[in-house]
Amino acid sequence: MPENTANNVDLASLMQRANRVLAQLEAWLPPAPPEVDWSAHAYRWRKRGSRGWLDAVHNISKIKTNDLQHIERQKGVIDRNTRFFLAGKPANNVLMTGARGTGKSSLVKAMLALYADQGLRLIEVDKSDLSDLSDIVEQVRKRPEKFIIFCDDLSFEEGEAGYKALKSVLDGSINDSGDNVLIYATSNRRHLMPEYMSENLEAKHQPDGEIHPGETVEEKISLSERFGIWLSFYPFKQDDYLDIVHHWLHELGCPASDIEACRLEALQWALERGSRSGRVAHQFAKDWAARHV
């Protein structure tokens, strides 16, 4: 066989082997993240391996501010802060804490429904992905829209990586690029981390103990203090709960006579669930409407 022909055969064989190796490597590697659809109004931060991207959400939950009853002060505060944000004025990161089902998450979604046409956008980030906050901020830094990074049901245990990442962003990147990014978070804990009775007892200096135990307590509350606005949400009184039931029944097309007749069942429904919340009221209204309309 001529030398040139032998060399060509060896090269072709080498190329085939290289292609097979590359195909195997590509099967193991995650695909490249898709391009961001900047026409969307809401996004979720998705992860595949070490890569993250903004995944557009087109079917957004529709809720209006009028659907949120008996939290008028909270609505007023977050609406004012959001309007300042859209107008390019100084605005604060917001931490909403308190009773479950009282409208914390719904209030953030209502802001999007109200102001999406004015350039407001929402990015939902799971607690497990908070270590990527700086990457998210960098992706949207030069965009003309205004982005609220929404962290729902936020709380931390000792040593979680997301705690320091969120603290760093609240202190640094968010403030530096505050013209188009804010963080709105909800939590059942006002201080976002568990506190223990032993931390509030009189400090005792043991040979292997911490020299300044009070600083541990200060560290636990330091994250929540980095939110400029705290909004507290409380369980509803009985009459307030019934008002919310009536609102949703009206929205669902129930006649006034049926709305008045549901009082006893609505109270029993709340009693069985151990809560007079807006969520429970909405759930009852859907059940009642399905049975009577």
C-alpha positions as MATLAB code, in Angstrom:
seq = 'MPENTANNVDLASLMQRANRVLAQLEAWLPPAPPEVDWSAHAYRWRKRGSRGWLDAVHNISKIKTNDLQHIERQKGVIDRNTRFFLAGKPANNVLMTGARGTGKSSLVKAMLALYADQGLRLIEVDKSDLSDLSDIVEQVRKRPEKFIIFCDDLSFEEGEAGYKALKSVLDGSINDSGDNVLIYATSNRRHLMPEYMSENLEAKHQPDGEIHPGETVEEKISLSERFGIWLSFYPFKQDDYLDIVHHWLHELGCPASDIEACRLEALQWALERGSRSGRVAHQFAKDWAARHV';
ca = [
       0.000    0.000    0.000;
       1.420    3.432   -0.901;
       2.592    5.525    2.017;
       0.150    8.387    1.304;
      -2.793    5.974    1.189;
      -1.753    4.410    4.508;
      -1.481    7.839    6.099;
      -4.952    8.754    4.823;
      -6.424    5.556    6.268;
      -4.788    6.180    9.641;
      -6.053    9.764    9.677;
      -9.601    8.689    8.764;
      -9.541    6.025   11.486;
      -8.267    8.578   14.011;
     -11.002   11.030   13.065;
     -13.689    8.371   13.465;
     -12.393    7.475   16.917;
     -12.250   11.159   17.863;
     -15.837   11.690   16.714;
     -17.008    8.734   18.805;
     -15.246   10.127   21.860;
     -16.782   13.559   21.290;
     -20.246   12.026   20.895;
     -19.849   10.219   24.220;
     -18.687   13.416   25.919;
     -21.631   15.382   24.510;
     -24.026   12.759   25.870;
     -22.662   13.394   29.366;
     -22.519   17.177   29.135;
     -25.707   19.177   29.808;
     -27.052   21.069   26.799;
     -26.396   24.775   26.532;
     -29.042   26.900   28.268;
     -31.658   28.409   25.951;
     -31.676   32.058   24.985;
     -33.622   34.283   27.368;
     -37.039   35.331   26.079;
     -36.995   38.967   27.143;
     -40.565   39.498   25.909;
     -41.917   37.578   28.929;
     -43.089   39.307   32.121;
     -42.016   36.601   34.581;
     -39.150   34.123   34.869;
     -37.959   31.223   36.973;
     -34.286   30.634   37.592;
     -33.562   27.088   36.386;
     -30.467   24.971   36.958;
     -29.014   22.088   34.955;
     -25.782   20.933   36.469;
     -23.702   24.037   37.103;
     -25.513   26.098   34.463;
     -28.411   28.396   35.236;
     -30.740   30.414   33.045;
     -33.868   32.559   33.150;
     -36.798   30.412   32.022;
     -39.708   32.503   30.743;
     -43.127   31.950   32.348;
     -45.995   32.823   30.030;
     -48.975   31.404   31.956;
     -48.821   33.758   34.930;
     -51.187   33.458   37.871;
     -53.754   36.231   37.541;
     -54.529   38.061   40.763;
     -55.588   41.657   41.283;
     -54.926   43.900   44.250;
     -58.706   44.095   44.810;
     -58.708   40.324   45.409;
     -56.532   40.822   48.476;
     -58.808   41.910   51.303;
     -58.018   43.344   54.759;
     -54.326   43.949   54.142;
     -54.755   47.552   53.015;
     -51.736   48.933   54.881;
     -49.439   46.243   53.481;
     -50.792   46.817   49.972;
     -50.220   50.538   50.295;
     -46.619   50.172   51.447;
     -45.534   47.681   48.785;
     -47.416   49.533   46.049;
     -45.692   52.803   46.953;
     -42.263   51.129   47.078;
     -42.859   49.449   43.707;
     -43.949   52.721   42.101;
     -40.816   54.440   43.422;
     -38.774   51.600   41.947;
     -40.393   51.956   38.512;
     -39.907   55.722   38.594;
     -36.171   55.327   39.215;
     -36.430   56.723   42.741;
     -34.755   55.110   45.779;
     -36.626   51.941   46.782;
     -36.149   49.248   49.409;
     -35.902   45.481   49.416;
     -38.977   44.043   51.148;
     -39.384   41.205   53.657;
     -42.956   40.010   54.286;
     -43.489   37.779   57.308;
     -46.382   36.368   59.283;
     -49.340   34.023   59.150;
     -49.598   31.599   56.264;
     -52.211   32.171   53.576;
     -52.668   35.875   54.319;
     -51.574   37.178   50.916;
     -47.808   37.637   51.086;
     -46.938   35.841   47.848;
     -50.147   36.952   46.140;
     -49.280   40.578   46.837;
     -46.033   40.269   44.881;
     -47.867   38.660   41.944;
     -50.486   41.400   42.101;
     -47.739   44.013   41.701;
     -46.622   42.265   38.520;
     -50.178   42.197   37.166;
     -50.558   45.892   37.979;
     -47.263   47.186   36.624;
     -46.029   44.734   33.967;
     -47.076   47.188   31.249;
     -44.782   49.759   32.861;
     -41.734   47.501   32.615;
     -41.926   45.531   35.860;
     -40.628   41.959   35.654;
     -40.567   39.124   38.192;
     -37.834   36.501   38.677;
     -38.732   33.638   41.020;
     -35.721   32.006   42.687;
     -35.849   28.901   44.885;
     -34.023   29.018   48.183;
     -31.692   26.258   46.984;
     -30.521   28.513   44.130;
     -29.835   31.663   46.123;
     -26.103   31.133   45.708;
     -26.664   32.177   42.050;
     -28.069   35.597   42.921;
     -24.991   37.459   41.772;
     -25.196   35.686   38.387;
     -28.861   36.653   38.049;
     -28.120   40.279   38.874;
     -25.335   40.301   36.294;
     -27.655   38.920   33.583;
     -30.227   41.689   34.006;
     -27.918   44.542   34.947;
     -28.044   46.233   31.534;
     -31.693   45.497   30.745;
     -34.107   48.461   30.569;
     -36.830   46.646   32.572;
     -37.185   46.703   36.361;
     -36.733   43.282   37.982;
     -38.075   42.029   41.296;
     -36.254   38.903   42.445;
     -38.890   36.973   44.388;
     -37.886   34.460   47.088;
     -40.933   32.698   48.530;
     -41.101   30.959   51.917;
     -37.572   31.959   52.815;
     -35.804   30.504   55.853;
     -32.364   29.155   56.600;
     -30.752   26.572   58.824;
     -27.253   26.791   60.237;
     -24.510   26.735   57.619;
     -26.631   27.064   54.470;
     -24.734   28.609   51.559;
     -27.694   30.686   50.403;
     -27.699   32.695   53.640;
     -24.362   34.376   53.001;
     -25.083   34.747   49.284;
     -28.321   36.636   49.962;
     -26.663   38.723   52.650;
     -23.854   39.652   50.268;
     -26.237   40.631   47.474;
     -28.435   42.713   49.784;
     -25.356   44.536   51.028;
     -23.500   44.847   47.755;
     -24.706   44.086   44.255;
     -28.366   44.955   44.812;
     -27.523   48.338   46.282;
     -24.927   49.069   43.593;
     -27.332   48.243   40.760;
     -30.506   49.213   42.580;
     -31.858   51.088   39.582;
     -33.277   47.891   38.082;
     -33.189   45.095   40.712;
     -34.924   44.622   44.070;
     -35.558   41.599   46.273;
     -39.022   40.842   47.638;
     -39.080   37.860   50.008;
     -41.687   36.103   52.145;
     -41.068   34.058   55.260;
     -42.800   32.629   58.307;
     -39.764   33.702   60.361;
     -39.061   37.352   60.859;
     -35.345   36.733   61.463;
     -35.108   34.012   58.770;
     -33.078   31.667   60.988;
     -34.041   29.554   64.026;
     -33.328   30.992   67.445;
     -32.865   28.948   70.590;
     -33.664   29.666   74.203;
     -30.099   28.899   75.206;
     -28.893   31.840   73.110;
     -30.916   34.233   75.236;
     -29.763   32.862   78.576;
     -27.007   34.475   80.505;
     -23.724   33.812   78.719;
     -21.284   31.505   80.478;
     -17.669   31.410   79.370;
     -16.638   27.787   79.147;
     -13.073   26.673   78.323;
     -14.194   25.566   74.852;
     -16.989   28.108   74.436;
     -17.323   31.179   72.249;
     -15.769   34.296   73.708;
     -18.523   36.595   72.423;
     -21.734   34.517   72.349;
     -23.876   37.627   71.855;
     -22.395   38.092   68.396;
     -23.925   34.775   67.304;
     -27.380   36.135   68.054;
     -26.581   39.390   66.240;
     -25.472   37.423   63.177;
     -28.804   35.603   63.063;
     -30.845   38.793   62.883;
     -28.445   40.682   60.624;
     -29.903   39.289   57.382;
     -33.464   40.464   58.017;
     -32.161   43.912   58.964;
     -30.764   44.302   55.472;
     -34.310   44.490   54.103;
     -35.356   48.125   54.174;
     -39.069   47.353   54.601;
     -40.629   44.759   56.925;
     -44.301   43.968   56.438;
     -46.115   41.806   58.987;
     -49.246   39.792   58.141;
     -51.653   38.575   60.826;
     -54.455   35.974   61.037;
     -57.828   37.368   60.024;
     -60.679   38.019   62.412;
     -63.859   36.053   61.812;
     -65.703   38.915   60.093;
     -62.689   39.633   57.896;
     -62.512   35.981   56.883;
     -66.216   35.993   55.955;
     -65.728   39.169   53.918;
     -63.021   37.391   51.907;
     -65.304   34.386   51.399;
     -68.047   36.685   50.112;
     -65.621   38.454   47.772;
     -64.520   35.210   46.138;
     -68.066   33.854   45.896;
     -69.072   37.045   44.100;
     -66.052   36.708   41.777;
     -67.066   33.101   41.051;
     -70.575   34.150   40.025;
     -72.608   33.082   43.065;
     -75.891   34.980   43.637;
     -76.266   37.132   46.741;
     -78.731   34.696   48.330;
     -76.208   31.861   48.186;
     -73.486   34.080   49.589;
     -75.559   34.877   52.659;
     -76.448   31.190   53.154;
     -72.844   29.993   53.328;
     -71.847   31.588   56.649;
     -72.076   28.478   58.845;
     -70.342   26.215   56.326;
     -67.599   28.780   55.776;
     -66.871   28.913   59.517;
     -66.888   25.128   59.800;
     -64.496   24.901   56.861;
     -62.055   27.257   58.592;
     -62.411   25.422   61.906;
     -61.515   22.095   60.301;
     -58.375   23.602   58.818;
     -57.353   25.498   61.902;
     -56.964   28.763   60.035;
     -59.026   31.794   58.974;
     -56.769   32.846   56.133;
     -57.374   34.272   52.696;
     -56.204   31.014   51.159;
     -58.703   28.983   53.189;
     -61.470   31.443   52.254;
     -60.640   31.050   48.551;
     -60.587   27.259   48.835;
     -64.002   27.252   50.518;
     -65.430   29.616   47.898;
     -64.311   27.347   45.058;
     -65.867   24.310   46.746;
     -69.145   26.134   47.472;
     -69.355   27.586   43.963;
     -68.764   24.166   42.398;
     -71.648   22.712   44.396;
     -74.158   25.554   44.002;
     -73.545   27.430   40.734;
];
